[in-house]
Amino acid sequence: MILFAGCTGPATPGPGPASTTSPGILPATVAVTAVPSQELTSSEPTQPSHLPTETLTTVPTTRIASDNPHLEHLNVTKKTFADPLPNCLIANAFPSVAGDPAYGIGQVVPKLTAISDDDYQAFLRKYTEGKAENTPLKSLPVCQGTAAEPTWNFIEIRVVLDPTNFQPSNYTITEEVHSQGNVVARFATDQKLILNQQFAMTSYVPIRTSELDLFESVGLTYTRH
């Protein structure tokens, strides 16, 4: 009877059913965690800000090459004298050349020297009767009775350049002597080149007659400073 009367009483919510609502909160928590992922994707449009830096690195730098002077004229004369010059005369005029046993193209380490046009003209005035090539040589008392061999001659190199650099600039102009496909000597000249002002230079290379055939050609290189 007591049990029956208890079943007919009004039902009141107890703590048990209220606790069953806590698992229902989990889906709401998962939904909240999706919001940060949307914020990350919204930052993607800022990435193209790096593109201008990348394109700048692709700009070519060709100014130095394009500013090289134009070679207007290059003429090489392998013999300035029709007849070879005796060793004693060259030894007096250029002792550092004729007196150097290591001088020449045919050496293990080739060695050549270029003299300026002024020095060459001074040689002609001092050692030739006509102050020019192919005129009688002056007789030197010190050379009487000496052997003519080895005989010598000169290679003449004439260059004319047309500058192309817009601003006046300093260049190192290098003449490269080629023999059997190799560069055997380099002669460098420093010069300021100015647009519309031609630059001309002439140099002479003393060489033994026996090595004339080893001399092949001359090339030019330029270095802007």
ABEGO torsion letter per residue (X at the ends): XAAAAAAABBBBBBAAAAAAAAAAAAAAAAAAAAAAAAAAAAAAAAAAAAAAAAAAAABBBAAAAAABBBBABBBBBABABABBBBAAAAAAABAAAAABAABEAABABBBBBBBBAAAAAAAAAAABAAGBBGBBBBBBAAABGBBAOBBBBBBBBBBBBBBABABBBBBBBBBBBBBGGBBABBBBBBBBBBBGBBBBBBBBBBBBAAAAAABABBBBBBBBX
